[in-house]
Amino acid sequence: MEREITEEKLKKYFEITREALEKLEIAVHEKSLLFSVAQDFLTMAKSYYSDAEYYYKKGDYVTAFAALNYAHGFIDAGVRLGVFKGEDDRLFAFG
């Protein structure tokens, strides 16, 4: 059982989340009521990713890992809700 957030593990999750953000597409029309939800989810995911980078650079791996999990949570929630396209099951939990 692992009880430590290693730099190797953190880099792996940075890569997965970064790649998911790069491949992510909004799946609803801009006139849809859900378009603002998609934009909000995307903003939150990018903001948490940015927070993760900030804490990583400070050496706070625990908070960086937590922020990455929040970022990816917004991505996966958006895919599940249907406001994002996410078909790669390596990057998206509900793809």
Secondary structure, 3 states (H helix, E strand, C coil): CCCCCCHHHHHHHHHHHHHHHHHCEECCCCCCCCHHHHHHHHHHHHHHHHHHHHHHHHCCHHHHHHHHHHHHHHHHHHHHHCCEECCCCCCCCCC
